[in-house]
Amino acid sequence: MTDDELFAQASAWHFRLQAEDVSAHERQAFTDWLAQSDRHGQAWDEAQVLLAALQPAARQAHRSLAKTPRTAWPWATAAALLLALGLAWQTPWADRLRADHYTVVGESQSIDLADGSRIELNTDAALNVEFAHGERRIRLLRGEAWFDVRHDASRPFVVESDGVQVRVLGTQFGVARQDGHTRVQLVQGRVEASVAGDAKVVLAPGQAVDATRRQLAAVKTFDVDQAFAWRQRQLVFRQQPLGEVIRELNRYWPGRILVFDQALERRAVSGVFEIDKPEAVLRALQLTLGLQARQYTPYVTVLQPGMAATPN
């Protein structure tokens, strides 16, 4: 079992033990869980430190749940804390169990298909491959992937992502699935993106479209080098808000970087960062924006106002 999974179990036990209806049997089960190994005890200790550190954010999020019946408050508090972490209901295990190929957080993977096409999976992604009935179909279960498709007019190549279908003949493009939305970005060739109700759009190179199960947004242009820098294990930001930068960084590293100051979240960030050097990225953010990084556990780092920023 990974450290992330143990940490998630420890957090779940924390909230369950606060419930008024917790049974003696459950308390014994927790004792047995805690005694399984030193790693279980370490995960429990880290969860306590984290949850104590996040109590102010949890109280703020919890105000919206003030009308919840008191017997449900421990679970409402749990939800508030998980939302503050950005981890609520985003466990990847189910997707990985049913996937033909997947990556864990921070990992990338290249997949050579039987037809000569190639897929590159970004961090925390999963997909299935189905070649049958005169069609090549990829089901993107989570995350982001880049495709280099071998032309075969007799067998269409289709990528399916949460109700959005991308149909191609031979091309290079990316598909990303996150938070109920799918983004399609075309590098070469042509693709057709479609959703329920026969809504569809054909993209030209350098164009992108965001979609849900039933709606296509307006087509827009995008920066190809920036969008696919992850293929070179880099992240590129150009005058983007710190909050947006942090959300992107959190996709690649275990745990979470948190910012509770809204003014800080709006600060602009530019730079090229190495995905495999998180400490260097945090140091760069501290120096350029005048921030202090406080690490509460190996899984949680909070950025807050601190030292003076380095002049540009």
N, C-alpha and C positions, 0 to 999 in steps of 0.2 A: 504494500500500500504506500502511495506517495505521501510526502509531507503535506501537500495541499489537501489530500483526501482526509488525512488524520485531523488537520486543522478544521476542516468543515465538520467532521464528526464531533470534535470538541465543542465547537460553537453551537451545534444542534443540541448537545447535552446541556450546555449552559442554560439555554432558553427553556428546554423541557423541564429541568429541575426547578425552575422558578414558577411553573404552573401550579395552580391550587389543586388540581386533580391528579398530580403525579402520584403513582402508587408505590407501595413498598417494593413490589417486584421490579419496577423500573429503577428505583434507587439501587437495588442490588445489582441490576444489569449494568448500571453506570459504574459501580464499584468494580465489577468484573472487567469491564472495558478498560478502566483506568489501570488495572493491575496487569494487563496483557504484556506491556513492555515499557521500558524507560521512554521510548518515543511517544507513547500515549500520554504519559505524564508531562513530557515537555510540551506537547501540543496543547494540553489543558492549561498549563501555566501561561503559554503565549496567548491563548485565547482570552484569559482573564486580563492580561495586561492590555491587549488590544481593545477589549470591550470597555474597560475603564477609561482608556484614552479617548474613546469615541462617544462617551456619554453626553458631552455638550451637543454634539451634532445630532445624536439620537433624540435628545429632548426637543430640539428644534423641529426635526422631522415628525416627532410624535405628537406635536400640537394638533396636526391635522387629523389625528386619530382620537381626539379627546372625547368624542361621544361613544367610543367603543366600550362595551360593558366591562366592568372592572375585572371579571374573571378571565377576560381575554387579553388583559394588558400585557402580560409577559410576552405573548406572541406578537402583539402590536409593537412592543419595544424591539423584539427580534427583527421584525420586518423593517422598522425604521433604521436599525443599525446596519442591516444588510443592504438597504438602499443607500445608506451613506457610504458603504464600501463599494457600491456598484457591482455587487456580486449576486443580487437577488435572483434566484431561479435561473442561473446561467450555467449550471453544471454541465460539463461536456461528456460525461461518461456514457449516457444513453446513445448519443450520436456516434461515439467511437465504437461502441459494441456492434452497431449495425453497419459500420462503414467498411468498404474494401481497403481504403487508404485513409490515414489521418496523421496529423501532426499535433504535438503537445505545445504548450505555451513556449514561445521563443524558438521553435524549430521550423525548418523549411524542408521540403522534400520534392525531388524530381521524379516523375513517373513516366516511363515510356510505354505507350499503349501498343497493342498488337497491330494496329493499322499504320503505325509510324508516326502518329500524333504524339505530342508531349504535353504534360501538365506539370506545373510547378505549384505546390501547395504552400501558402503562407502560414503564419503562426496560428495554432489552435483551430485547425480546419479539418473537415471530414467530407468524404464523398464516396459514392458508389459508381461503378462502371458497368453498363449493360450494353453489350453488342449483340443484337438479335433482331430478327424480323426485318432485315434490310435497313436498320437504323443503328446509329451509334449514339447512345444516350448516357449522359453524366448527370447524376443527382447530387447537387451540392447541399450537404446536410448542415454545414456551418462553416463560417470563415470565408476565406478568399483564395482564389486560384487564378493562375494565368494559363492560357491555352495557346498552343501552336498546332493548328489542325491540318492534317494531310488531306488534300483535295480528293474527294471520291463522290462524283455526282450521283452514283447509284445508291449511296448510303449516306443520307443526311446526318450531320453531327448536331446534336441537340443538348444544351445544358439546361437543366431544370433547377430552379432555386425558389422554394417557398411559393409555388404557384406562378412564377415568372418563367417563361421559356425563351431561350436564346437559340436561334437556328442559324447554322452556317454551312458553307461548303468547304472553304479553305481560307484560313485567316489567323490572325493573332489578336487576342483580346483577353480581358480580365472580367471576372464575375466575383462580386463580394456580397455576402449575406450577413446582415447584422441588424438586430433589433426590429425585426419585421419588415425590413427593407432590403431590396436587392439593387446593386449598382452594376451596370454593364459599361465597360470602357473599351473602345475599339482602337487597336493600333494599326492593323493592316487588313485589307479586304473589306468585306461587308457582313453585317449580321442583322438579323431581324429579332427584335424583342417583342414579346406579346404577353398579354395577361387575359384574364377572364373577360367575357363580353366582346371578344374579337378586337379589342384595342391593340394596335401594333405600331411599331416604328422601325424604320431601317436606318442604321447608323453608318456614317462615313468615317474614315480614319480621323482620329483626334476628337471624336465626339463621344459623349457619355449620356446615359439616361438612368434616373432612379425610378424604381417601380415597387409597388406593393402587389398583392394578389389581384386587385381590381383596378388599379390606376397607374398610368404612366405619367411621369412628370415631363416638363419641357426638356427637350434635348439641349445640351450645353457642351462647350468645348472644355478640354482639360489638359493639364501639363503631363505628357506621357512620362517624361523622366522622373518627375516627382511622384507620380502615382505608382510607378513600378520600381522605385529605388529599392524596395525590400528584396528584390531579386538579387541585388548586390549586397544584401545584408546592411542596408542603410535606410535611414529615414530623413527626408528632406522637408523642412518647414520654411515658408516664406511669409513673414509678417502675419503669422497665425496666432490667435489668442492662446495664452498659456493653458487655459482649461481644455481647449481642443487638442493641444499638444500632449497634455497629460493623458487624456483619453486614448490617444493613439499609442503612447508609450506603454500604457497598462495592458495593451493587447499582447505585448511581447515578453513581459517579465512576470514571474510568479508574484502573487500578492498584489498590492495596490499602492500607488502614489496618490496622496490626497491633498487637495487644496480647499480650505474652508473659507478663504477670504475672496469675496466676489471681485474686489478691485484687482487682486492679483490675477484672478482668472482671465481678466480682460487685457493683461499686459501682452504686447506683441513679441513673438519669438521668431527668429530666423536662424537657420543653421543646418548643417549636415551632421547627423549623428550615427554612430556605429551601433547597430542593434545588439551586438555581443559585448558591449562595454557600458553597462548601465551606470556604474559608478562614475565614469567619465562624463556621461550625459548629465547626471544629477549635479556634478561639480560645475559643469559649464552653465547650467541654469542658475546655480547659486551665484556664480561670479558675475554673470551678465545682468541678472535681474535683482541682485542684492537680496537673495533669499537664504533662509536657514533651513536645513533638512534635518528633521528629528525622526530617528528610526525607533519605533516603539517595539517592534518585533522584526524578525527577518522578512515578514510578509507585509509590513505596513510602514510607509515613510510619509510624514506630513511636511509639506512645504509651507513656510510662513515667512513674514517679513523678518529680515535679519540684518546682515552686514550691508555695507554700502555697495552699490552696483559698480562694476567696472565701466569706466567711460568708453563710449564707442569711438 
